[in-house]
Amino acid sequence: MSMLNQCLYTLLTNLINMRVFIVDDSPSIVNMLSHYFERRGDAIAGYAYDVNTAIEKSKSVDFDLLIMDYKLNADITGYDLAQKIQKIKKNVKIIMITSDDTFSCDDFPIVRKPFNWSDFESTLTAFGFEKSGVEKMEKNFDDGYEEAFL
């Protein structure tokens, strides 16, 4: 690997906060969450719209955080699927998402739909996932731009 490539690789790996795997049967939710996490500077390791794809991908994809919808169009709940994936990925952190106000669990934090992004941030911070360097650099750039030109 060339020195330039090594420097770029080091820079990018330091900027990416975490690798996220998203499981939801709604493509629009997956898309919205993907944009949210990418904006934070995180990498989308993968996504799945169904149980079988989620299990297969979780065997081959590295990720730090699993975002799991509770109500999937399947014979099992997202909670049950999250427990199966947790057996495959022992150290993965899991956040359940749901619009079901009656769902509760002690095993995983829950973020309710419609999303309140500050709830997501609070949950991520509790897990130790701070905003990445990309967003911090953008803020510093924006602040510097305002100071220089406004």
C-alpha positions in Angstrom: 0.0 0.0 0.0 1.4 3.4 -0.9 2.1 6.0 1.7 -0.8 8.1 0.4 -3.2 5.2 0.5 -2.0 4.3 4.0 -2.5 7.9 5.2 -6.0 8.0 3.6 -6.9 4.6 5.2 -5.8 5.8 8.6 -7.6 9.0 8.3 -10.9 7.4 7.2 -10.8 4.6 9.8 -10.3 7.3 12.5 -13.2 9.3 11.2 -15.7 6.4 11.1 -17.2 6.1 14.5 -18.9 2.8 14.1 -20.3 0.3 11.6 -24.1 0.0 11.6 -26.3 -2.9 10.5 -30.0 -2.0 10.0 -32.9 -4.5 9.9 -36.3 -3.1 9.1 -38.9 -4.4 6.6 -39.5 -0.8 5.4 -37.0 0.4 2.8 -37.9 4.1 3.7 -36.9 3.5 7.3 -33.7 1.8 6.3 -32.9 4.7 3.9 -33.7 7.4 6.6 -31.5 5.6 9.2 -28.7 5.1 6.7 -28.7 8.9 5.9 -28.8 9.7 9.6 -25.8 7.5 10.5 -23.8 8.5 7.5 -24.3 12.1 8.4 -22.9 11.3 11.9 -19.8 9.9 10.1 -20.7 6.3 10.7 -20.4 3.5 8.1 -23.4 1.4 7.0 -22.1 -2.1 7.2 -25.3 -3.5 5.7 -29.0 -3.8 5.9 -31.7 -6.4 5.6 -35.5 -6.2 5.0 -36.2 -9.8 6.1 -35.2 -12.3 8.8 -33.2 -14.7 6.5 -31.1 -12.0 4.9 -30.4 -10.5 8.3 -29.1 -13.8 9.7 -27.0 -14.6 6.6 -25.5 -11.1 6.4 -24.8 -11.0 10.2 -22.6 -14.1 9.7 -20.4 -12.4 7.1 -20.5 -8.6 7.8 -18.6 -6.9 10.6 -20.6 -4.4 12.6 -20.6 -2.7 16.0 -24.3 -1.7 16.2 -27.5 -3.4 15.2 -30.6 -1.3 14.7 -33.5 -3.8 14.8 -37.2 -3.1 14.1 -39.4 -4.9 16.6 -42.3 -5.6 14.2 -41.0 -7.4 11.2 -43.3 -9.1 8.5 -42.1 -12.5 9.8 -42.9 -15.3 12.1 -40.6 -14.0 14.7 -40.2 -10.6 16.2 -37.3 -8.3 15.8 -36.5 -8.9 19.5 -36.2 -12.7 18.9 -34.1 -12.0 15.8 -31.8 -9.6 17.7 -31.2 -12.4 20.3 -30.2 -14.8 17.5 -27.9 -12.3 15.9 -26.4 -11.6 19.3 -25.4 -15.2 19.5 -23.5 -14.8 16.2 -22.0 -11.4 17.1 -21.3 -11.6 20.8 -20.2 -8.0 21.4 -22.7 -6.2 19.2 -24.7 -3.5 20.7 -28.4 -3.5 19.8 -31.0 -0.8 19.7 -34.7 -1.8 19.1 -36.9 0.6 17.1 -40.6 0.4 17.1 -43.9 2.3 16.8 -45.5 -0.2 19.3 -46.1 1.8 22.5 -46.8 -1.4 24.4 -43.4 -3.1 23.7 -40.8 -2.9 26.4 -37.7 -4.9 27.2 -34.8 -4.8 29.7 -32.3 -6.3 27.3 -32.0 -3.5 24.7 -32.7 0.2 24.6 -35.8 1.2 22.6 -36.2 4.2 20.3 -39.8 4.9 19.4 -41.1 5.8 15.9 -41.6 8.4 14.8 -38.0 9.1 15.6 -36.7 11.8 17.9 -33.1 12.1 16.8 -32.0 13.4 20.2 -33.3 10.1 21.7 -31.0 8.3 19.2 -28.1 10.5 20.1 -28.7 9.9 23.9 -28.8 6.2 23.4 -25.7 6.2 21.2 -23.8 8.3 23.7 -24.8 5.9 26.5 -23.3 3.1 24.4 -20.1 5.1 24.1 -20.6 6.1 20.4 -19.9 9.8 20.2 -20.3 11.7 17.0 -17.4 11.0 14.7 -14.7 13.3 13.5 -16.4 14.0 10.2 -19.3 15.9 11.9 -16.9 17.6 14.3 -14.7 18.8 11.4 -17.8 20.0 9.5 -18.9 22.0 12.6 -15.4 23.5 13.0 -15.3 24.3 9.3 -18.7 26.0 9.5 -17.8 27.9 12.6 -14.5 29.0 11.1 -16.3 30.0 7.9 -18.8 32.1 9.8 -16.0 33.8 11.8 -14.0 34.5 8.6 -16.8 35.7 6.3 -19.7 36.9 8.4 
